[in-house]
Amino acid sequence: MENNFLSLIKTRRSIRAYKAEPVPAEALDAVLEAGTYAPTGGGRQSPTIIAITDLKYRQEIAKLNAEVMGSSTDPYYGAPVVVLVLADGGASTFVEDGSCVLENMMLAAHALGLGTVWVHREREIFDSEKGKALLREWKLPETLRGVGAIALGYPTREAGQPAARKQNYIVRI
Ligand SMILES: Cc1cc2nc3c(=O)[nH]c(=O)nc-3n(C[C@H](O)[C@H](O)[C@H](O)COP(=O)(O)O)c2cc1C
């Protein structure tokens, strides 16, 4: 069956090289809003979305993420925007809730011609003292736990083809 939304799902690819060009405010707002419409366990809306465009914090979060990896490269691939998704650690579904938010934003961005890639290690960052200090600076509760992030921006080149889907991905009973 073909349909624009199904084809959007199939053509989204992780983007790992970005133009420096900023993301227009209207497009960024639309991506962030799409995140807020994700389903959440019990309708609790446990996630908090943090959009970082400020250069100082953009550099700081890249440094903290790279430190977890033990590397010095930019884990967000030079993207002009990094969107962090944290969620209330007291919610039993915080990981699932945040993951749905991340996927909604990745698909919305793709629909608008923007590229994304899920970048991990937000859990380690925001469980650490340095991450908690950032939360205090942003006046956010320290009960928030990291779920993931997306790098967001315009891709420098066309995305490649997806890997073949594994056999037996779907089982019908
Ligand atoms: C939970 C999760 C964590 C990921 N972490 C990273 C990451 O830290 N860095 C990265 O470049 N890609 C990361 N990815 C992207 C995957 O590598 C990517 O989705 C996968 O290779 C399939 O490629 P596609 O997204 O183009 O279909 C992550 C994806 C998921 C779902």
The ligand as a MOL file (V3000), in Angstrom:
LIG
                    3D

  0  0  0     0  0            999 V3000
M  V30 BEGIN CTAB
M  V30 COUNTS 31 33 0 0 0
M  V30 BEGIN ATOM
M  V30 1 C 18.3480 4.2410 20.5590 0
M  V30 2 C 19.1860 4.7390 19.4140 0
M  V30 3 C 20.4510 5.2590 19.6600 0
M  V30 4 C 21.2210 5.7620 18.6120 0
M  V30 5 N 22.4080 6.3700 18.8970 0
M  V30 6 C 23.1150 6.9280 17.8950 0
M  V30 7 C 24.2750 7.7010 18.1810 0
M  V30 8 O 24.6470 7.9100 19.3330 0
M  V30 9 N 24.9630 8.2170 17.1260 0
M  V30 10 C 24.5780 8.0240 15.8330 0
M  V30 11 O 25.2510 8.4970 14.9310 0
M  V30 12 N 23.4640 7.3300 15.5330 0
M  V30 13 C 22.7180 6.8020 16.5300 0
M  V30 14 N 21.5440 6.1440 16.2470 0
M  V30 15 C 21.0940 6.0480 14.8540 0
M  V30 16 C 21.2120 4.6230 14.3230 0
M  V30 17 O 22.5700 4.3090 14.1450 0
M  V30 18 C 20.4320 4.5210 13.0040 0
M  V30 19 O 19.0660 4.7560 13.2580 0
M  V30 20 C 20.6080 3.1550 12.3530 0
M  V30 21 O 21.9320 2.9820 11.9220 0
M  V30 22 C 19.6700 2.9570 11.1540 0
M  V30 23 O 19.8640 3.9610 10.1810 0
M  V30 24 P 18.6620 4.8850 9.6890 0
M  V30 25 O 18.2140 5.7250 10.8650 0
M  V30 26 O 19.2440 5.7230 8.5890 0
M  V30 27 O 17.5640 3.9990 9.2210 0
M  V30 28 C 20.7360 5.6710 17.2750 0
M  V30 29 C 19.4740 5.1550 17.0400 0
M  V30 30 C 18.6880 4.7120 18.0900 0
M  V30 31 C 17.2850 4.2090 17.8120 0
M  V30 END ATOM
M  V30 BEGIN BOND
M  V30 1 1 1 2
M  V30 2 1 2 3
M  V30 3 2 2 30
M  V30 4 2 3 4
M  V30 5 1 4 5
M  V30 6 1 4 28
M  V30 7 2 5 6
M  V30 8 1 6 7
M  V30 9 1 6 13
M  V30 10 2 7 8
M  V30 11 1 7 9
M  V30 12 1 9 10
M  V30 13 2 10 11
M  V30 14 1 10 12
M  V30 15 2 12 13
M  V30 16 1 13 14
M  V30 17 1 14 15
M  V30 18 1 14 28
M  V30 19 1 15 16
M  V30 20 1 16 17
M  V30 21 1 16 18
M  V30 22 1 18 19
M  V30 23 1 18 20
M  V30 24 1 20 21
M  V30 25 1 20 22
M  V30 26 1 22 23
M  V30 27 1 23 24
M  V30 28 2 24 25
M  V30 29 1 24 26
M  V30 30 1 24 27
M  V30 31 2 28 29
M  V30 32 1 29 30
M  V30 33 1 30 31
M  V30 END BOND
M  V30 END CTAB
M  END
